[in-house]
Amino acid sequence: MEDVIKNVKENENKNKKQKEEEKELLKPKNDVVFQSLFNQKNEKITKAFIEDLLEEKIEKIIINDTKELYREKPEDKLGILDLEAEINEEKKIDVEIQLIEKESFAERLLYYYAKLYGNEIKRGKTYDSYKKVVIIAILDFDLEITKGIEKMETKWRIREDENTKLILTDALEIHIIELSKIKREYKKNKENRKVQWMMFLDNPNTEEVEEIMEENKEIREAVVEVHKMSKDEKLRKLAELREKAIMDEKEIYSTGYHKGEKSGYGKGKIDGEKLGYSKGRSDGEQSGYSKGHLEGEKNEKIKIAKILKEKGMSKEEISEITKLTIKEIEEI
């Protein structure tokens, strides 16, 4: 009888430990975890992921683990890519995880496109020989422009204003996927592999992902890999610090917005006598938000970078977490 009780308790402890491990599983939508999962080292998983995103077969793939966009001059803006690959010798793919809503979101995607497409330029090469660039942005926030669209993914190209079926060029294609819409999409079509990957990215600990793993072996392999990654204390620390930075940045965004509103109200009240309340409020809101957001965001990143330097973390690791440049970190 004592042996039976002992075995029951051991099983209970084992199950409890397994559940605790599941709760602690790192989330792939954290960009530190995302970049550690989808790369050349995990080529098979990465290839399957991109195939399902594009809904096409990949015969050949070259995954770029450099991440940093090419800069012609030191003062040029630095861009860090989450996942970049060349497929079938005809397309360049950039998959971006966007966790925080920021101003100039669309302009940021165009910047990434311009850099990737521009890097194709070589002397003596004809324009029609350049590889097509596909940008896939996975958002962890609601996009204002698509709030009336129920489907999780929208695709964007350059079209003629009135004759929308006419596409000027096939060289630019932008996909936007909103994670907030995936559960509704999954209920409609559980067999959609793209939706399955988004469910995994959002949270691999759910019953839905367990269900998906039974049929989708690539996602099953990805979950196994995340389990391994979750036991890496160094990576876990990096992911936790990145999560903290994201939460702090969201708080800064919220604070900056409300400060901008107050500033806009005061300025609007004064300007309202001359130019109208709405213009004054709009100007003040924009000015207050932009200044407060940018200054607060930079100060928070510097504060986190100082802590990481004191812990002996390398400049490259600090840059990965804070998104500060190596030069900015050296100057702290």
C-alpha positions as CSV (number, residue, x, y, z in Angstrom):
1,M,0.0,0.0,0.0
2,E,2.8,2.4,0.9
3,D,4.5,1.6,-2.5
4,V,1.2,2.5,-4.3
5,I,0.9,5.8,-2.4
6,K,4.6,6.5,-3.2
7,N,4.1,5.9,-6.9
8,V,1.0,8.1,-7.0
9,K,2.8,10.9,-5.3
10,E,5.8,10.5,-7.7
11,N,3.4,10.6,-10.7
12,E,1.7,13.7,-9.3
13,N,5.0,15.4,-8.8
14,K,6.1,14.4,-12.3
15,N,2.9,15.8,-13.8
16,K,3.2,18.9,-11.7
17,K,6.8,19.4,-12.9
18,Q,5.7,18.9,-16.5
19,K,2.9,21.5,-16.2
20,E,5.3,23.9,-14.7
21,E,7.8,23.4,-17.6
22,E,4.9,24.0,-20.0
23,K,4.0,27.2,-18.3
24,E,7.6,28.4,-18.6
25,L,7.9,27.6,-22.3
26,L,9.3,30.6,-24.1
27,K,7.0,32.3,-26.6
28,P,8.3,32.3,-30.2
29,K,6.7,35.7,-30.9
30,N,9.3,37.3,-28.6
31,D,11.8,38.4,-31.2
32,V,14.8,37.1,-29.3
33,V,13.2,33.6,-29.3
34,F,12.0,34.0,-32.9
35,Q,15.5,34.7,-34.1
36,S,17.0,31.8,-32.1
37,L,14.4,29.4,-33.6
38,F,14.3,30.4,-37.2
39,N,17.8,30.4,-38.7
40,Q,20.3,28.4,-40.6
41,K,20.9,26.1,-37.7
42,N,17.2,25.0,-37.8
43,E,17.0,25.1,-41.6
44,K,14.3,22.3,-41.8
45,I,11.9,24.1,-39.5
46,T,12.7,27.5,-41.0
47,K,12.1,26.2,-44.6
48,A,8.7,24.7,-43.6
49,F,7.7,27.9,-41.8
50,I,8.4,30.1,-44.9
51,E,6.8,27.5,-47.3
52,D,3.6,27.7,-45.3
53,L,3.7,31.5,-45.1
54,L,4.1,31.8,-48.9
55,E,2.0,28.8,-49.7
56,E,4.5,27.5,-52.2
57,K,7.2,24.8,-52.4
58,I,10.8,25.7,-51.7
59,E,13.4,23.8,-53.7
60,K,16.4,25.8,-52.6
61,I,16.8,28.2,-49.6
62,I,19.7,30.4,-48.4
63,I,19.1,31.7,-44.9
64,N,20.9,34.9,-44.0
65,D,21.9,34.9,-40.3
66,T,23.7,38.3,-40.6
67,K,20.5,40.2,-39.7
68,E,22.0,43.6,-40.1
69,L,21.0,45.5,-43.3
70,Y,23.8,46.9,-45.5
71,R,24.7,50.5,-44.8
72,E,26.6,52.6,-47.4
73,K,27.6,55.2,-44.9
74,P,28.2,54.9,-41.1
75,E,25.5,57.5,-40.4
76,D,22.9,55.6,-42.4
77,K,20.0,54.1,-40.4
78,L,20.7,50.6,-39.1
79,G,18.1,47.9,-39.7
80,I,18.0,44.6,-37.9
81,L,16.0,41.8,-39.7
82,D,14.3,39.0,-37.8
83,L,14.4,36.5,-40.6
84,E,15.8,36.9,-44.1
85,A,16.1,34.3,-46.8
86,E,16.5,33.8,-50.5
87,I,14.4,31.1,-52.0
88,N,14.5,29.2,-55.3
89,E,17.1,31.8,-56.5
90,E,14.2,34.2,-57.4
91,K,12.9,35.8,-54.2
92,K,14.1,37.5,-51.1
93,I,11.9,37.0,-48.1
94,D,12.0,39.2,-44.9
95,V,9.8,38.0,-42.0
96,E,9.4,40.7,-39.3
97,I,7.9,40.3,-35.8
98,Q,6.4,43.6,-34.7
99,L,5.4,43.5,-31.0
100,I,4.8,47.3,-30.4
101,E,2.7,49.7,-32.4
102,K,4.8,52.6,-33.5
103,E,4.6,55.6,-35.8
104,S,5.8,55.1,-39.3
105,F,5.1,51.4,-39.3
106,A,4.5,51.2,-43.0
107,E,7.5,53.4,-43.7
108,R,9.7,51.0,-41.7
109,L,8.5,48.1,-44.0
110,L,9.2,50.2,-47.1
111,Y,12.7,50.9,-45.7
112,Y,13.4,47.2,-45.3
113,Y,12.1,46.5,-48.8
114,A,14.2,49.4,-50.3
115,K,17.4,48.1,-48.7
116,L,16.9,44.5,-49.7
117,Y,15.9,45.4,-53.2
118,G,18.7,48.0,-53.5
119,N,21.3,45.5,-52.5
120,E,20.6,43.6,-55.7
121,I,22.0,46.4,-57.8
122,K,25.2,45.4,-59.5
123,R,27.1,47.1,-62.4
124,G,26.0,45.7,-65.7
125,K,22.9,43.9,-64.3
126,T,19.5,44.6,-65.9
127,Y,16.6,45.8,-63.8
128,D,14.4,42.9,-64.7
129,S,16.9,40.5,-63.3
130,Y,16.5,41.7,-59.7
131,K,14.9,39.3,-57.3
132,K,11.4,39.9,-56.0
133,V,11.2,41.1,-52.4
134,V,8.4,39.8,-50.1
135,I,8.0,41.5,-46.7
136,I,5.9,39.5,-44.2
137,A,5.1,41.5,-41.0
138,I,3.6,39.6,-38.1
139,L,1.9,42.1,-35.7
140,D,1.1,41.6,-32.0
141,F,-1.2,44.6,-32.1
142,D,-4.3,45.8,-34.0
143,L,-3.6,47.8,-37.1
144,E,-5.9,50.8,-37.5
145,I,-6.1,50.6,-41.3
146,T,-7.4,47.0,-41.3
147,K,-9.7,47.1,-38.2
148,G,-12.7,46.5,-40.5
149,I,-11.2,43.4,-42.1
150,E,-11.9,40.1,-40.3
151,K,-9.2,37.9,-42.0
152,M,-5.8,37.7,-40.3
153,E,-3.7,38.5,-43.4
154,T,-3.8,41.3,-45.9
155,K,-1.5,41.6,-49.0
156,W,-0.3,44.9,-50.5
157,R,1.2,45.8,-53.9
158,I,1.5,48.9,-56.1
159,R,-1.7,49.2,-58.1
160,E,-3.3,51.7,-60.4
161,D,-5.7,54.0,-58.6
162,E,-8.9,53.2,-60.5
163,N,-8.1,50.0,-62.3
164,T,-7.0,48.1,-59.1
165,K,-6.4,44.9,-61.0
166,L,-3.5,46.5,-62.8
167,I,-0.3,46.0,-60.8
168,L,2.7,48.2,-61.8
169,T,5.4,45.7,-60.8
170,D,5.6,42.3,-59.1
171,A,8.9,43.3,-57.4
172,L,7.2,44.5,-54.2
173,E,4.8,42.5,-52.1
174,I,4.0,43.1,-48.4
175,H,2.0,40.7,-46.2
176,I,0.6,41.8,-42.9
177,I,-0.6,39.2,-40.4
178,E,-2.4,40.3,-37.2
179,L,-2.0,37.8,-34.3
180,S,-5.1,39.2,-32.6
181,K,-7.3,37.7,-35.4
182,I,-5.8,34.2,-35.6
183,K,-8.1,32.4,-33.1
184,R,-11.2,33.3,-35.1
185,E,-9.4,32.2,-38.2
186,Y,-8.3,28.9,-36.6
187,K,-11.9,28.1,-35.7
188,K,-13.0,28.6,-39.3
189,N,-10.2,26.5,-40.8
190,K,-8.1,24.3,-38.5
191,E,-6.3,22.7,-41.5
192,N,-4.7,26.0,-42.7
193,R,-1.0,25.5,-42.0
194,K,-0.3,29.3,-42.0
195,V,-2.8,29.8,-39.3
196,Q,-1.4,26.8,-37.4
197,W,2.1,28.5,-37.4
198,M,0.6,31.7,-36.1
199,M,-1.1,29.8,-33.3
200,F,2.3,28.4,-32.4
201,L,4.0,31.7,-32.5
202,D,1.4,33.4,-30.3
203,N,1.5,30.8,-27.6
204,P,2.8,27.2,-28.0
205,N,1.3,26.2,-24.6
206,T,-2.3,26.0,-25.6
207,E,-4.5,23.0,-26.2
208,E,-5.0,24.1,-29.8
209,V,-1.3,23.8,-30.5
210,E,-1.2,20.4,-28.9
211,E,-4.0,19.5,-31.3
212,I,-2.0,21.0,-34.2
213,M,1.1,19.0,-33.3
214,E,-0.7,15.7,-33.8
215,E,-1.0,16.4,-37.5
216,N,1.7,19.0,-38.3
217,K,5.1,17.3,-37.8
218,E,7.0,20.5,-38.6
219,I,5.3,22.4,-35.8
220,R,5.8,19.4,-33.5
221,E,9.6,19.7,-34.3
222,A,9.4,23.5,-33.6
223,V,7.8,22.9,-30.2
224,V,10.4,20.4,-29.3
225,E,13.1,22.9,-30.3
226,V,11.4,25.6,-28.1
227,H,11.4,23.2,-25.2
228,K,15.2,22.8,-25.6
229,M,15.6,26.6,-25.9
230,S,13.5,27.1,-22.8
231,K,16.0,25.2,-20.7
232,D,18.9,27.4,-21.9
233,E,19.3,29.8,-18.9
234,K,21.2,32.4,-20.9
235,L,18.6,32.5,-23.7
236,R,15.8,32.6,-21.1
237,K,17.4,35.6,-19.4
238,L,17.7,37.4,-22.8
239,A,14.1,36.6,-23.6
240,E,12.9,37.9,-20.2
241,L,14.9,41.1,-20.5
242,R,13.5,41.6,-24.0
243,E,10.0,41.0,-22.6
244,K,10.7,43.6,-19.9
245,A,12.0,46.1,-22.5
246,I,8.8,45.6,-24.6
247,M,6.5,46.1,-21.6
248,D,8.5,49.3,-20.6
249,E,8.2,50.5,-24.2
250,K,4.5,50.0,-24.2
251,E,4.2,51.9,-21.0
252,I,6.3,54.7,-22.5
253,Y,4.0,54.7,-25.6
254,S,0.9,54.9,-23.4
255,T,2.4,57.7,-21.2
256,G,3.6,59.6,-24.2
257,Y,0.2,59.4,-25.8
258,H,-1.6,60.7,-22.8
259,K,0.9,63.5,-22.2
260,G,0.5,64.4,-25.9
261,E,-3.3,64.6,-25.4
262,K,-2.9,66.9,-22.4
263,S,-0.4,69.1,-24.2
264,G,-2.6,69.1,-27.3
265,Y,-5.6,70.1,-25.3
266,G,-3.8,73.1,-23.7
267,K,-2.3,74.2,-27.0
268,G,-5.6,73.7,-28.8
269,K,-7.4,75.9,-26.3
270,I,-5.0,78.8,-27.0
271,D,-4.8,78.3,-30.8
272,G,-8.6,77.6,-30.9
273,E,-9.3,81.4,-30.8
274,K,-7.2,81.9,-33.9
275,L,-7.0,78.7,-35.9
276,G,-9.6,76.4,-34.3
277,Y,-9.5,74.0,-31.4
278,S,-9.1,70.8,-33.5
279,K,-5.9,71.9,-35.2
280,G,-4.3,73.1,-32.0
281,R,-5.1,69.9,-30.2
282,S,-3.9,67.8,-33.2
283,D,-0.6,69.7,-33.4
284,G,0.0,69.6,-29.6
285,E,-0.9,65.9,-29.4
286,Q,1.5,65.0,-32.2
287,S,4.3,67.1,-30.7
288,G,3.8,66.0,-27.2
289,Y,3.5,62.3,-28.1
290,S,6.5,62.2,-30.5
291,K,8.9,64.0,-28.1
292,G,7.8,62.2,-25.0
293,H,7.8,58.8,-26.7
294,L,11.2,59.1,-28.4
295,E,13.0,60.6,-25.4
296,G,11.5,58.1,-23.0
297,E,12.1,55.1,-25.3
298,K,15.8,56.0,-25.7
299,N,16.3,56.6,-22.0
300,E,14.7,53.3,-21.1
301,K,17.0,51.4,-23.5
302,I,20.1,53.1,-22.1
303,K,19.0,52.2,-18.6
304,I,18.6,48.6,-19.5
305,A,21.9,48.6,-21.5
306,K,23.7,49.9,-18.4
307,I,22.4,47.0,-16.3
308,L,23.4,44.5,-18.9
309,K,26.9,45.9,-19.1
310,E,27.3,45.6,-15.4
311,K,26.3,41.9,-15.6
312,G,29.1,41.4,-18.1
313,M,27.0,40.8,-21.2
314,S,28.6,41.4,-24.6
315,K,27.8,44.5,-26.7
316,E,26.3,42.2,-29.4
317,E,23.9,40.6,-26.9
318,I,22.9,44.0,-25.4
319,S,22.3,45.3,-29.0
320,E,20.1,42.3,-29.6
321,I,17.9,43.0,-26.6
322,T,17.8,46.8,-26.6
323,K,18.0,47.5,-30.4
324,L,20.7,50.1,-29.6
325,T,23.6,50.2,-32.0
326,I,27.1,49.0,-31.0
327,K,28.3,52.6,-31.1
328,E,25.6,53.8,-28.8
329,I,26.3,51.0,-26.3
330,E,30.0,51.8,-26.3
331,E,29.2,55.4,-25.5
332,I,27.2,54.5,-22.4
